[in-house]
Amino acid sequence: MLVYLMRHGIAVPGGTSLPSRLADSLEDESLDEPCSDAARSLSDRGRTRTAAAALGLRALKVRPAVILTSSLLRAVETAEIVADLLEVEGALEVTDSLEPSANPLELFSTLHSMQASHEFDDGGVLCAGHAPNLDRIIAEAIGGPFGSVFLKKCGTVCLEFPWELPGASAGSRASPEVSPRVASPRSLATRAELLWMLPPRALRQLGRIEG
């Protein structure tokens, strides 16, 4: 099973005013009030660079079947941009397992719980999240120490887990003998293979080639 972990794009600084496009959706909020961390949106530069990185993913033929995101606005907006440019059908799925302070094992549990309601193909799952949660997930997945991997904003890593969910293609390189129904998230976590890891600049360069 392929899992893409992508850090959100550049967001407006904490304590800045809410963007006007959010004003109508919030009750009892004034544009003069600083926004909470959860309500921080992508900056204009962040949107532009996120779109450029998404084009790089498209050049790599990344076509996730599902996109997961944290509930924080900057991650949701990143996921929306990626879903649009990669032409991912279906709604985004919000999960607490991608919150900044989440335990890295929570994401593996989330993927396990999804097996009954989704059919995954070789496209896998793309997760839009935050530091340090994504860095911890990667370290846990490959059995490395925390701090050995650091994703910049819009940086993306591709992991392959040697277990399949229902609907996985017979041509996948994942090993069918390992079943997520009988293995715990921790026992599966350190079996992942890091296929590639690209910083945002490399993705943007690939996106220019794609464009």
C-alpha positions in Angstrom: 0.0 0.0 0.0 1.4 3.4 -1.0 1.1 6.3 1.5 2.2 9.8 0.5 2.9 12.2 3.4 2.8 15.9 2.4 3.4 18.8 4.7 1.0 21.7 4.3 2.0 24.9 2.4 3.1 28.2 3.7 0.5 29.7 6.0 -0.2 33.2 7.2 1.7 33.9 10.5 -0.1 33.2 13.8 -1.9 36.2 15.2 -2.6 37.8 11.8 -6.2 38.8 10.9 -8.5 36.3 9.3 -8.7 36.5 5.5 -11.9 38.3 4.3 -13.1 35.2 2.5 -13.6 33.5 5.9 -15.4 36.3 7.6 -18.9 35.3 6.4 -18.4 31.7 7.6 -17.5 32.6 11.2 -20.0 33.9 13.8 -19.1 36.6 16.2 -15.7 37.1 14.6 -14.2 40.4 13.6 -11.5 40.8 11.0 -9.7 42.9 13.6 -9.4 39.8 15.8 -6.3 37.6 15.4 -7.1 34.1 14.0 -6.5 31.0 16.0 -3.8 28.5 14.9 -6.4 26.2 13.5 -7.9 29.0 11.4 -4.6 30.0 9.8 -5.0 29.8 6.0 -2.4 29.5 3.3 -0.8 32.7 2.2 -0.9 33.8 -1.4 2.6 32.6 -1.8 1.7 29.4 0.0 -1.2 28.7 -2.4 1.1 29.3 -5.4 3.8 27.1 -4.2 1.4 24.4 -3.1 -0.1 24.3 -6.6 3.4 24.1 -8.1 4.3 21.2 -5.8 1.1 19.4 -6.7 2.0 19.7 -10.4 5.3 18.0 -9.5 3.3 15.2 -7.9 1.2 15.0 -11.1 4.4 14.7 -13.1 5.4 11.7 -11.0 2.0 10.1 -11.8 0.8 10.3 -8.2 -2.9 9.5 -8.3 -4.1 8.8 -4.7 -7.4 7.1 -4.3 -8.1 8.9 -1.0 -6.8 12.1 0.5 -6.7 12.5 4.3 -6.1 15.8 6.1 -6.0 17.3 9.6 -8.8 19.6 10.5 -6.5 22.7 10.5 -7.3 25.1 7.7 -3.9 25.3 6.2 -3.8 21.5 5.8 -7.3 21.4 4.4 -6.5 24.0 1.8 -3.4 22.2 0.9 -5.4 19.0 0.4 -8.0 20.8 -1.7 -5.4 22.2 -4.0 -3.7 18.8 -4.4 -7.1 17.0 -4.9 -8.0 19.5 -7.7 -4.7 19.3 -9.6 -4.4 15.5 -9.2 -8.1 15.1 -10.2 -8.9 13.0 -7.1 -12.6 12.2 -6.9 -14.5 12.2 -3.7 -14.5 14.3 -0.6 -11.5 14.9 1.6 -11.4 13.0 4.8 -10.5 14.8 8.0 -8.7 12.8 10.7 -7.3 13.6 14.1 -4.4 11.3 13.4 -2.8 14.0 11.3 -3.1 16.8 13.9 0.3 18.3 14.8 0.5 16.6 18.2 -1.0 13.3 17.3 0.8 10.0 18.2 2.4 8.7 15.0 0.8 5.3 15.5 -2.7 6.9 15.2 -2.3 7.2 11.5 -1.7 3.4 11.1 -4.8 2.7 13.2 -6.7 5.2 11.0 -5.6 3.3 7.8 -6.7 0.0 9.4 -10.1 1.3 10.3 -10.7 2.5 6.8 -10.3 -1.0 5.3 -13.9 -1.9 5.7 -15.3 1.1 3.9 -12.8 1.8 1.0 -11.4 -0.1 -1.9 -7.8 1.0 -2.4 -5.9 0.6 -5.7 -2.3 1.2 -6.5 -2.9 5.0 -6.1 -2.8 4.6 -2.3 -3.5 7.4 0.2 -2.2 11.0 0.4 -2.0 12.6 3.8 -1.8 16.4 4.2 -0.5 17.2 7.7 2.0 19.0 9.9 5.4 18.9 11.6 6.4 17.3 13.9 3.7 14.7 13.4 4.7 13.7 9.8 8.3 13.5 10.7 7.5 11.2 13.6 5.3 9.1 11.4 8.1 8.6 8.9 10.6 7.8 11.6 8.2 5.2 13.1 7.4 3.7 9.7 11.0 3.1 8.6 12.4 2.3 12.1 14.6 5.4 12.3 15.2 7.9 15.1 13.0 10.9 15.3 14.8 13.9 13.8 16.4 11.8 11.1 13.8 13.1 8.6 12.4 16.6 8.2 9.8 17.6 5.7 9.8 21.2 4.6 6.4 22.9 3.7 5.0 21.0 0.7 7.7 18.5 0.9 6.4 14.9 0.2 7.5 11.4 1.0 6.3 8.2 -0.5 6.2 5.1 1.7 5.2 1.6 0.7 3.8 -0.7 3.4 4.0 -4.5 2.8 0.3 -5.0 3.6 -2.8 -4.6 1.5 -6.3 -3.4 2.1 -9.3 -4.9 0.3 -9.3 -4.0 -3.4 -5.6 -3.7 -3.7 -4.3 -4.6 -7.1 -2.8 -8.0 -7.6 0.1 -6.3 -9.4 1.1 -4.2 -6.4 4.5 -4.8 -4.9 2.9 -5.1 -1.4 3.1 -8.6 0.2 -0.4 -10.2 0.4 0.6 -12.5 3.2 0.6 -9.7 5.8 -2.9 -8.9 6.7 -3.9 -5.6 8.5 -6.7 -7.5 10.2 -4.3 -9.5 12.3 -1.3 -7.2 12.7 -1.1 -4.2 15.0 -0.2 -0.7 13.8 3.1 -0.9 15.7 4.0 -4.2 14.2 3.4 -2.9 10.7 4.8 0.6 11.2 8.5 -0.4 11.0 8.0 -2.5 7.8 7.6 0.4 5.5 10.0 1.1 2.6 10.8 4.7 1.8 10.5 4.9 -2.0 11.3 8.5 -2.4 11.4 11.9 -0.6 11.3 15.2 -2.4 11.7 18.7 -1.1 9.3 21.4 -2.3 11.9 22.9 -4.7 12.3 19.6 -6.5 8.6 19.1 -6.8 8.2 22.6 -8.2 10.9 21.9 -10.8 9.1 18.7 -11.8 5.9 20.8 -12.0 7.5 23.2 -14.5 8.4 20.2 -16.7 4.9 18.9 -16.4 3.4 22.3 -17.3 
